[in-house]
Each structure stands twice: as C-alpha cells, then as structure tokens.
Amino acid sequence: MTDDRLANDPCAREDRSIRKVSIALATYNGAPFLEQQLRTISEQTHPPHELVVCDDCSSDDTMPLLQEFADKAHFRVRLFRNSSQLGYARNFRRASSLCEGDLIAFADQDDFWDEEKIARMNICFDDPQVMLAFHNARIVDIDRIGNSQLYRGALECERLSASPFTPFHHSYGMTQVFRSDLRRFDEFWNLSLNDVADPLDIMSHDQWYFFLASLTGKVLFVDSVLVGYRQHASNSVGANPRNTRFAQKILGRLEHYGRQDQRGAEAALARATIARAIALDHPSLKERACWIASKYEGLATKLERRAAAYMAHSLADRMQALIRSVSNGDYGDWPWGFKKASIARDLLFGVFLGRAYEQKWN
C-alpha cells in the first residue's frame, strides 16, 4: 500500500496531526557532515516533536556543533554524551530509549533528508496496524552526487508479502520510522543474535525493530526517495552499489561458508526464543508469535543440516548431509528454505571443497 492510498483510506482511525515524531540521532566524530544533516532536519515541513542525540565520545567538533544547533532550533533538542563508547548499534539503542514521541525516526549523522520525509512517513501510521515503515533512499558520494536507489521496490514488496515474512530481512535504520510502543519488548533485546556479523553480538537497532514490527503487526515500504545516503570511508555500514559488475554479483552469490549457516541457525533459534517469550507475556500476540517461533525453529533445523554439508569432517559425511537436506525438502521452500539453484553451489563448495571457515568467518 502506498502512502497516497493510506492518505485516502476511509478506515484510517488515527489523527496524524497529533502524533509526535521523535528523531533519534547517534553521533560519533560527525563534524564533517553533521551541519548539513541538522539543516535538513530543521527544514522539515512537519517539524519533529524533538531531536534526541546520543554522542559516543566524539573527539572532534561534533558536540559544539550540536550545542549551537540546539540553542537555535525551533523544536526541542536533547543532547546526551555517553560516559564510554557504546558502538553505533548500542548508541542508537540508547537514543531511541530516550525518545518521548509516538513515532521514532532514526537519523544518521552524515545523510541528508528530503524536507517532506516526516510528513510523508507520518501518513503511513494512519493505519493502526502499521508498526514500522521504511522508504527508499538515494546512494550518493561524499559530494552528494549519485542517482542509484537503495531499494528495488518490487523486491521489497515481494519480501514483505511472504508468509509470514522473509526471515532475517530488515531495512536500513536511516530509512525507518516505527511506533515507540515497540520498545515495550526491549527487555528481550539481549536475547537476540545478529545473523550476519562476527564476533557474536545482539541484533542491531534496525534489525531489532524491523523484527518486532513484523512479529506484531504490519511493515510498510514507501517507494519514495526521502534520504540522501552518503557513502564515504568512515561509514559504519555501507550500501552495496547497484552497478556492481555482473561477474562480481555472481561470485558474491557463490561465496558461502558453513559458518554462515551455523550462525544463521543460532540467530534463528534466538528469534524463536524471543517470539515465545513475547507470546507468554502478551496473550493477544500468542498465536502469531508462536507460529513465527515455529517457523524460525524449522529454519534453524534446515540451516544446521546445510552447515553439515560444509563442515562435516569427511566428504562422505558432507554428501550425506546434503542428501538429508534435499530429501527433507529444505530446497525449494524459499524464503523459509533454500532456493533449488543453490544445490549445485552447496555440492561444489560444501561437499567437495568443505568450505567451512575461511578468513572472513574466523
């Protein structure tokens, strides 16, 4: 559903004019680009209720720039400086925990917003079932030059329409707006596990709220470019360029390691544990949460079987593991299983080469 359709929905039951929007901004040595981002926030046609900034012990001019902005801003700006470095994900977690609005929008220190961002994303929440919405972005270089879009609209719609949803899928935090009510589940955050990053750590802020929104309600994608996503050498997380050479894309799809599946299985079981804990504490969510928990538990079993095809000690054992995966229907059940086309890859790189760990997964 697009934002325009929501705007004309006669069943909409919430008044967007009284919804308070908080912006959670995490900063760390952001002086080179911060002024531009703050300017675009101040130019919003729908001003935020507040800007909450958590600085992660910057050593440059970030804090003086923030204080100067706070002194002049036409909305409330609340500044917090961490006593010790938290890292970008936990810094965002702290910032969102301090917000007082009905909706929370994450902001990166080096991006820049379209002036209609808050106004257009606010419309999404006229539907009371929408728990999180995210929008498209333009990938630009250090000089704000570039036309490539971050998301493919058709692909995002396909992922969101999967039943119950596509596992492990999430959106970039700087494109997200979510209901602050989701924070009532934050007590379970430390039970989570990031499925893509080593060393072991909890889910990042954008993974966490996307997962909760998918578990408890609807996630909406707005295919409008509302942020300039700046790429530079100091990005904590960068975008994959859409114009990557074809050969590189193919090689990227072939690159796989047993540790990826092992880690995925651990992360899936962690999500299942969280879903079952939420089901116990929130009876209204019990049926859906238990269903999703069972889906993640099933996915973990499939991932463990495929991991064995890469990590078992002998070629014969790896072959048996792949046969078990195929005979159990693990392939051909996307998104809660594997695509059939990956059988050949798993046979070559798993069974024959035994690619369990390599440097990137150690």
C-alpha positions as CSV (number, residue, x, y, z in Angstrom):
1,M,0.0,0.0,0.0
2,T,1.4,3.4,-0.9
3,D,1.3,6.5,1.2
4,D,-1.2,8.1,-1.1
5,R,-3.7,5.3,-0.7
6,L,-3.3,5.5,3.0
7,A,-4.0,9.2,2.9
8,N,-7.4,8.5,1.3
9,D,-8.3,5.4,3.3
10,P,-11.7,6.0,4.9
11,C,-10.9,3.3,7.5
12,A,-8.0,5.3,8.9
13,R,-8.5,5.8,12.6
14,E,-5.6,7.9,13.8
15,D,-5.1,11.6,13.6
16,R,-1.6,12.2,12.2
17,S,-1.7,15.9,13.2
18,I,-1.4,15.0,16.9
19,R,1.2,12.2,16.5
20,K,4.6,13.3,18.0
21,V,7.6,12.3,16.0
22,S,11.0,11.9,17.7
23,I,14.2,11.7,15.8
24,A,16.9,9.5,17.3
25,L,20.4,10.6,16.1
26,A,23.6,8.8,17.0
27,T,26.8,10.7,16.6
28,Y,30.5,10.0,16.6
29,N,33.1,12.3,15.2
30,G,30.5,13.5,12.7
31,A,31.6,17.1,12.3
32,P,32.4,16.9,8.5
33,F,28.8,16.3,7.5
34,L,26.7,16.9,10.6
35,E,25.7,20.5,9.9
36,Q,24.1,19.5,6.5
37,Q,22.1,16.8,8.2
38,L,20.9,19.1,11.0
39,R,19.9,21.7,8.5
40,T,17.7,19.3,6.6
41,I,16.1,18.2,9.8
42,S,15.3,21.8,10.7
43,E,13.7,22.3,7.3
44,Q,11.1,19.6,7.6
45,T,7.6,20.7,6.6
46,H,6.3,18.7,9.5
47,P,8.7,19.6,12.4
48,P,9.7,16.9,14.8
49,H,8.5,16.9,18.3
50,E,12.1,16.5,19.4
51,L,15.6,15.6,18.3
52,V,17.4,13.2,20.7
53,V,21.1,13.0,20.2
54,C,23.4,10.5,21.8
55,D,27.1,11.2,21.2
56,D,29.5,8.3,21.5
57,C,32.5,10.2,23.0
58,S,33.4,12.2,19.9
59,S,36.8,13.9,19.9
60,D,36.1,16.4,17.1
61,D,33.7,19.4,17.0
62,T,30.6,17.3,17.0
63,M,29.4,18.4,20.4
64,P,29.9,22.1,19.9
65,L,28.0,21.9,16.6
66,L,25.2,20.1,18.3
67,Q,25.0,22.6,21.1
68,E,25.0,25.5,18.7
69,F,22.1,23.9,16.8
70,A,20.2,23.1,20.0
71,D,20.4,26.8,21.0
72,K,18.8,27.9,17.8
73,A,16.4,25.1,16.9
74,H,12.6,25.8,16.8
75,F,11.9,22.4,18.4
76,R,13.3,20.7,21.4
77,V,16.8,19.2,21.1
78,R,18.1,16.9,23.9
79,L,21.8,16.1,24.0
80,F,23.4,13.2,25.7
81,R,27.1,12.2,25.8
82,N,27.9,8.6,26.6
83,S,30.3,8.1,29.5
84,S,32.1,5.3,27.5
85,Q,31.8,4.3,23.9
86,L,28.9,2.0,23.1
87,G,29.4,1.4,19.4
88,Y,26.9,2.6,16.7
89,A,24.2,0.0,17.3
90,R,24.0,0.4,21.1
91,N,24.3,4.2,20.7
92,F,21.2,4.1,18.6
93,R,19.5,1.9,21.1
94,R,20.2,4.4,23.8
95,A,18.9,7.3,21.7
96,S,15.7,5.5,20.9
97,S,15.1,4.6,24.5
98,L,15.2,8.3,25.4
99,C,12.6,9.4,22.9
100,E,9.2,10.6,24.1
101,G,7.3,10.7,20.8
102,D,4.6,8.4,19.4
103,L,6.9,7.7,16.4
104,I,10.6,7.4,16.3
105,A,12.8,8.0,13.2
106,F,16.4,7.0,13.1
107,A,18.9,9.5,11.6
108,D,22.5,9.1,10.6
109,Q,24.9,12.0,11.1
110,D,26.2,12.0,7.6
111,D,23.0,11.8,5.5
112,F,20.5,14.5,4.4
113,W,16.7,14.4,4.4
114,D,14.1,15.4,1.9
115,E,12.0,18.2,3.5
116,E,8.9,16.0,3.3
117,K,10.3,13.0,5.0
118,I,8.5,13.3,8.3
119,A,5.2,14.4,6.8
120,R,5.1,11.6,4.2
121,M,6.2,8.9,6.6
122,N,3.7,10.1,9.2
123,I,0.9,9.2,6.8
124,C,1.8,5.5,6.9
125,F,0.7,5.3,10.5
126,D,-2.9,6.3,9.8
127,D,-3.3,2.6,9.5
128,P,-3.1,1.5,13.2
129,Q,-1.8,-2.0,12.2
130,V,1.4,-0.5,10.7
131,M,4.2,-0.8,13.3
132,L,7.1,0.3,11.1
133,A,7.5,2.0,7.7
134,F,10.6,2.5,5.6
135,H,11.3,4.4,2.5
136,N,13.7,4.5,-0.4
137,A,17.0,6.4,-0.4
138,R,19.4,7.7,-3.0
139,I,23.0,6.5,-2.7
140,V,25.4,9.4,-3.1
141,D,29.1,10.0,-2.7
142,I,30.9,12.4,-0.4
143,D,29.8,15.3,-2.6
144,R,26.1,14.3,-2.7
145,I,26.4,13.0,-6.3
146,G,24.7,9.8,-7.4
147,N,21.4,8.5,-8.7
148,S,21.3,4.9,-7.6
149,Q,18.4,3.9,-5.3
150,L,19.0,1.8,-2.2
151,Y,16.0,-0.5,-2.6
152,R,14.2,-2.2,-5.5
153,G,10.6,-1.6,-4.9
154,A,9.3,-4.8,-6.5
155,L,11.8,-6.9,-4.5
156,E,10.8,-5.2,-1.2
157,C,7.1,-5.8,-1.9
158,E,7.9,-9.5,-2.6
159,R,9.8,-9.9,0.6
160,L,7.1,-8.2,2.7
161,S,4.3,-10.2,1.1
162,A,6.0,-13.6,2.0
163,S,4.1,-15.5,4.7
164,P,4.6,-14.7,7.5
165,F,7.5,-12.6,6.2
166,T,11.0,-13.1,4.9
167,P,13.3,-14.3,7.7
168,F,16.2,-12.1,8.7
169,H,15.0,-9.4,6.4
170,H,15.3,-5.8,7.6
171,S,15.8,-2.3,6.3
172,Y,18.5,0.3,7.0
173,G,17.8,2.3,10.1
174,M,18.0,5.7,8.5
175,T,15.0,4.8,6.3
176,Q,12.9,3.6,9.2
177,V,10.1,5.2,11.2
178,F,8.4,3.0,13.9
179,R,5.9,3.2,16.7
180,S,7.6,3.9,20.0
181,D,5.2,1.2,21.5
182,L,7.6,-1.4,20.1
183,R,10.0,-0.5,22.9
184,R,8.0,-2.5,25.4
185,F,9.7,-5.6,24.1
186,D,13.2,-4.2,24.5
187,E,13.7,-6.3,27.7
188,F,14.2,-9.2,25.3
189,W,16.8,-7.5,23.1
190,N,19.8,-9.0,24.8
191,L,18.5,-12.5,23.9
192,S,18.9,-11.7,20.3
193,L,21.8,-12.6,18.0
194,N,22.9,-10.7,14.8
195,D,22.8,-13.2,12.0
196,V,25.4,-11.6,9.8
197,A,28.2,-10.2,11.9
198,D,31.1,-11.8,13.8
199,P,32.1,-11.6,16.7
200,L,28.9,-12.6,18.4
201,D,26.6,-9.6,19.2
202,I,23.0,-8.7,19.6
203,M,20.8,-7.6,16.7
204,S,21.4,-4.1,15.5
205,H,18.8,-1.4,16.2
206,D,17.3,-1.6,12.7
207,Q,17.2,-5.4,12.7
208,W,15.6,-5.4,16.1
209,Y,12.7,-3.0,15.4
210,F,12.0,-4.5,11.9
211,F,11.8,-7.9,13.5
212,L,9.4,-6.7,16.2
213,A,7.2,-4.9,13.7
214,S,7.0,-8.0,11.5
215,L,6.1,-10.0,14.6
216,T,3.4,-7.7,16.0
217,G,1.8,-6.0,13.0
218,K,2.5,-4.7,9.5
219,V,5.6,-3.3,7.9
220,L,5.1,-0.8,5.0
221,F,7.5,0.2,2.3
222,V,7.2,3.6,0.7
223,D,8.9,3.7,-2.6
224,S,9.9,7.4,-2.4
225,V,13.4,8.7,-2.1
226,L,13.4,10.7,1.2
227,V,17.0,10.5,2.2
228,G,20.4,11.0,0.6
229,Y,22.5,8.1,1.8
230,R,26.1,9.3,1.8
231,Q,28.9,6.8,1.2
232,H,32.4,7.6,2.4
233,A,35.4,5.9,4.1
234,S,34.0,6.3,7.6
235,N,30.6,4.7,7.2
236,S,29.8,2.2,10.0
237,V,27.6,0.3,7.5
238,G,27.7,0.9,3.8
239,A,25.4,0.2,0.9
240,N,26.1,-2.4,-1.8
241,P,26.3,-0.4,-5.1
242,R,23.6,-1.3,-7.6
243,N,26.0,-1.0,-10.5
244,T,28.4,-3.7,-9.3
245,R,29.8,-5.7,-12.2
246,F,27.8,-8.8,-13.2
247,A,30.8,-11.1,-12.6
248,Q,31.2,-9.7,-9.0
249,K,27.5,-10.3,-8.3
250,I,27.7,-13.9,-9.5
251,L,30.8,-14.6,-7.4
252,G,29.1,-13.0,-4.4
253,R,26.2,-15.4,-4.7
254,L,28.6,-18.4,-5.0
255,E,30.5,-17.3,-1.9
256,H,29.2,-19.3,1.0
257,Y,30.7,-20.9,4.2
258,G,29.4,-23.4,6.7
259,R,29.9,-20.9,9.4
260,Q,27.2,-18.7,7.8
261,D,24.6,-21.4,8.2
262,Q,25.8,-22.3,11.7
263,R,25.5,-18.6,12.7
264,G,22.1,-18.3,11.0
265,A,20.8,-21.3,12.9
266,E,21.9,-19.8,16.2
267,A,20.3,-16.5,15.3
268,A,17.1,-18.2,14.2
269,L,16.8,-20.0,17.5
270,A,17.4,-16.8,19.3
271,R,14.5,-15.2,17.4
272,A,12.3,-18.2,18.2
273,T,13.1,-17.8,21.9
274,I,12.2,-14.1,21.8
275,A,8.9,-14.8,20.0
276,R,7.9,-17.4,22.5
277,A,8.8,-15.1,25.4
278,I,6.6,-12.4,23.9
279,A,3.8,-14.9,23.4
280,L,3.9,-15.7,27.1
281,D,3.9,-12.1,28.2
282,H,1.4,-10.8,25.6
283,P,-1.6,-13.2,25.2
284,S,-3.0,-11.1,22.3
285,L,0.1,-11.9,20.3
286,K,0.4,-15.5,21.3
287,E,-1.0,-17.2,18.2
288,R,1.1,-15.3,15.7
289,A,4.3,-15.2,17.9
290,C,4.2,-19.0,18.4
291,W,3.6,-19.5,14.7
292,I,6.6,-17.4,13.8
293,A,8.7,-19.1,16.5
294,S,7.9,-22.4,14.9
295,K,9.0,-21.1,11.5
296,Y,12.3,-19.9,12.9
297,E,12.9,-23.2,14.6
298,G,12.2,-25.0,11.4
299,L,14.6,-22.7,9.6
300,A,17.3,-23.4,12.2
301,T,17.0,-27.1,11.6
302,K,17.4,-26.6,7.8
303,L,20.4,-24.3,8.4
304,E,22.1,-26.9,10.7
305,R,21.6,-29.6,8.0
306,R,23.2,-27.4,5.4
307,A,26.0,-26.4,7.7
308,A,26.9,-30.0,8.0
309,A,27.3,-30.2,4.2
310,Y,30.1,-27.7,4.6
311,M,31.6,-28.5,8.0
312,A,31.4,-32.3,8.4
313,H,34.9,-33.8,8.5
314,S,34.7,-36.3,5.7
315,L,33.5,-35.9,2.1
316,A,31.1,-38.9,2.7
317,D,29.6,-37.2,5.7
318,R,29.2,-33.9,3.9
319,M,27.5,-35.7,1.0
320,Q,25.1,-37.5,3.4
321,A,24.3,-34.1,5.0
322,L,23.4,-32.6,1.6
323,I,21.2,-35.6,0.7
324,R,19.4,-35.2,4.0
325,S,18.7,-31.6,3.2
326,V,17.4,-32.4,-0.2
327,S,15.3,-35.3,1.0
328,N,13.8,-33.2,3.8
329,G,12.6,-30.6,1.3
330,D,15.0,-27.9,2.5
331,Y,15.5,-26.7,-1.1
332,G,12.6,-25.1,-3.0
333,D,10.9,-23.7,0.1
334,W,12.0,-20.0,-0.2
335,P,12.0,-17.8,1.9
336,W,11.9,-20.3,4.8
337,G,14.1,-22.7,2.9
338,F,16.7,-22.6,0.2
339,K,16.4,-21.9,-3.5
340,K,16.9,-25.0,-5.6
341,A,19.6,-23.3,-7.6
342,S,21.8,-23.3,-4.6
343,I,22.1,-27.1,-4.6
344,A,24.9,-27.0,-7.2
345,R,26.8,-24.4,-5.1
346,D,26.5,-26.4,-1.9
347,L,27.6,-29.6,-3.7
348,L,30.7,-27.9,-5.1
349,F,31.8,-25.6,-2.3
350,G,30.4,-27.6,0.6
351,V,30.6,-31.3,-0.2
352,F,33.6,-31.3,-2.4
353,L,35.6,-28.4,-1.1
354,G,34.5,-28.4,2.5
355,R,34.4,-24.7,2.8
356,A,33.5,-24.5,6.5
357,Y,35.5,-21.5,7.6
358,E,37.7,-19.0,5.8
359,Q,39.4,-15.9,7.0
360,K,36.2,-13.7,6.9
361,W,34.4,-16.1,9.2
362,N,37.1,-16.8,11.7
